[in-house]
Amino acid sequence: MKISVLYLGHIRCKKDELSQCKDPSAMIKSPISAVLIEHPVLGNVLYDTGNSPFYRTEYSEEMRTTYPIPEFISIADALEQKGLTVNDIDMIILSHMHFDHAGGLKYFAGTKAIKNVVVAEEELKNAFFQVTAGQGGAYIRDTFDLKDIVFRPVKSDKKIMDDVSLFIQKAHTPGVIGLILSTKAKGTVIATSDSIYTREAYEEGLAPGGPINKTKKEFFDNLSRVKEMQKKYRAELLFGHDYDQITAWSKEGTFE
């Protein structure tokens, strides 16, 4: 198995959106990323897809104002840097269905991957409920309600191979899929996605602000769970929007 963290540009937003801070006006770069898993059995698996190429018109004014995108790198361009195209991807795992994770699904129209999109069942239900009820927020219907898309709902934690497992987190949204990867170079890697945005939030127990995260209790319950998992596996954690970590790991290149 080979792992690559793909850097897909960044959003500029208030730091409080990622973790509570003393200065409510402080701004931060929030990286957009995906994880490419080149697996000897599963094939090429992509964890998240980044932003939509049509973010200027598809995303609501509220989202574009709160989370402006000064740097956009498409998932297609990032894959090209790894010698792959969208047609080479066999499976897509969406950590969740917010615009900056599901937006790149459009690039996979007509490919085998669009018929094999893994998502948490509760997340799938919630996303469609929110957008049809006029409460979409960070769910943008045009990013995931696509022709020929086939979702593969996951109800609970699941080992899909000995070295790749999924775990469902009920924090940030009702079903954020986290990854557990067994690697040679870094040992066990646990990718939290947006249930824990940054290393600072993890180490200092800083709940996110902003309107997306409904309660602090969900964050702290999940934080305790992830800390137990980290201890159990002696794992390296990969956080959802930690700029220093995402850029560093992407520059490291592919590891086994």
N, C-alpha and C positions, 0 to 999 in steps of 0.2 A: 504493500500500500504506500502511495505517495501523497503527501499533503501539501497544498499551496494555499496561502492566504492571499486573496486578490484584493488589491486596493482599488476602489471605484470612485475616488474623489471624496468630497466632504460637504457637509452642511455647516453653516455658521449659525449658531443659536445661543441663547442665554445658557450659561453654565447651570443655572438652577433647573433647567429642563432635564439635565443628566444627574445632578446630585445637588442637594441643598448646600448653599454657600452663604457667606456673610454678606457679599456684595450682590444684590439682586440684578444689578446692571452688567455684571461681568459676562463677557462673551467667550465662546470656546469654539474650536474646530471639532466637529463630530464626524468621524470618518464613516464612509459607507464601504462595506466589504462583502465578500463572499468567500466560501471555503471550497476549494476543488479537491475532491478525493478521487485519485486514480487507483481503482481497486481491482485486484486480479480476478475477482469473482463478480462483483456488482457492476463492474465497468466504470465509467466516468460519472461520478456523482457530484452534484453542485448543491451546496448549502447556501441558499439565498441567491438573489439575482440583481440586487441594486435598484437604482432608480429607473423610471421610464424615460425613454428618449423624448417623450412628449410632455415632460414635466411642466413646461411653461404654460401649456394649455389644459392638460388633464388635471393637474392638482388644483385644489381650491385656492382661492385668494388667501384664506386664513392659513393654509399650510405653507404657501409660498412666502407669506409674510413672517410666520413664526420660524420656519425652517428654510431660509433661502439657500440656494445651491450655487455657490460660486465656482465649484469645480465638479465637472461631470465626466466620468469615464465609464463607457458602456461595458456591460458584461461580455459582449462580443469582442471588443478590443482587448479586454483583459485575458480572455481565453486565447486569442490570437498570439499574445505574448508567450503563451505556454505551448504553442504549436497546435492548438485545437480550434475547432469551430463549434458553433451551436449544434450542428448535426452530430457531433461526437459525444454529446452528453446523453447518458442513458436514463438518469433519474435526477429529479429536482426535489430537494427537501426544503420547504419553506419553514424557517424558524417561526414566523408568523406572517400575517398578510398585510401589514402596514406598507405604505407606498414605497419606502426605501428598501424594502426586502423583497416585495413581489413585483415591483415596477418593471424589472427586466424580463418578465415572462414573455413579453411581446416578441422578443428576439427569437423565441423558440417556436413560433407559429409554424406549423407544418412539419415539425421534427418529432422524433420518437419521444423526446423528453416531455413534451407538452401533454402526452397521454400517460405520464407517470409522475405526477406531482404529489408528493407526500406532505400532508399537513395534519395537525391535530384536529380531531373531529369537532371539539368544542370551539376551536378557533374558526373553523370553516362555517359553522352555524352562526357564530357571533358576527363574523365579517359580513355575511349576506344579510343578516337581520339588521345590522347597523346601516348599511347602505340603502336598503329598501325602506327603512323607517326614517330616512332623512337625517340620520345621526352619524354619518360616516366618519367624520373627523379624519384621522390618519388612515382610514380605509378608503381607498379610491376605487370605485367599482370598475372603471375602465382598465385598471391594471391587472385584474384577476378574473373578471367575468368575460372570458375569451372563447371564441369559437374553437370547438374540438378539444378544449382542455378537459382532462380527466384527472380528478383529485382522488388520491388514495388515503382516505382518512385513517388516522391512528388514534385509538381510544385510550391507550395507556402506554407506560414505558415498554420499550420493545428492543430486544437485541436482534439486529438484522444480519449481523455476522459476528464472529467471535471478537473481531477488532473494531466493530462499529455498533454502537447502541444509541437509542433515542430515549430521552426522558422528558416528560411533559411537565411544564412549570405553569402554575396558575398565578402568575405575577406579570404585570405590564398589560397582558391580555389574558383571556381565559385559557389559552393553550399555546404557550411558547415552547417549541421543541428545542431542547438542548442536545448536544452531541457528546458522546464519550468515545474517544478514539484511542486505540492502543498503538503507540508509535515506538520506533526504535530510538529516534533522536531525542525526543522529549518525554519519553515515558507515556503515561496516560495524560491526554489532553481533554479537558472539559470545556466546551464552548457554551457559554451561558446565553448568548444573544442578549436581548434587551431586558431580560429580567434583572441583570446587573450590568449597568452601562460601562463602568470603569473600574480600574484597580483601586483607585482612591475610594470609590463608593463601597467596594467590597471590604477593604482593610479598615476603613473608618466607620462603616455602618451608616452611610449617608443615603437616605431615601431620596428618590428623584422628586423634583417639583413638577410644575406644569400640569396641564389638564388631562393628559393621557392616562396617567397612573392614578387610579381612583382612591386607593387607600394605602397608607403606610404599612398596615398589618400584612398585606400580601407580600410586600417587599421583604419585610423582616422574617416572615415565615419561610419564604423561599431562600433568603440569605442563609438562614440556619441550616436548611437542607443542603445547600451547595457546600457550605463549610464542612458538614459531615462527610459529604461525598469526596471533597478534596482531601480530607484526612484519611479516609478509607483507601483511596487510590494513590495517595501521595501525588496528586495530579497537578499539572500546570493548567492554569485557567486562562481561557481566551474570552475577553469581555466584548460586549456588543459594539460599543462606540468609544473605545479608548484610543485616542489618536496616536499617542506615542507607541503603544503596543502594536496596533494594526499596521502602522507604517514600518515599524521595525521588523515584524514578522514577514511582511510582504517583500521587504528588501532582502531578507535571508534567502528567499527562493524556496524551492521544493525540498521537503525533507521526508524521510521515511519513518 
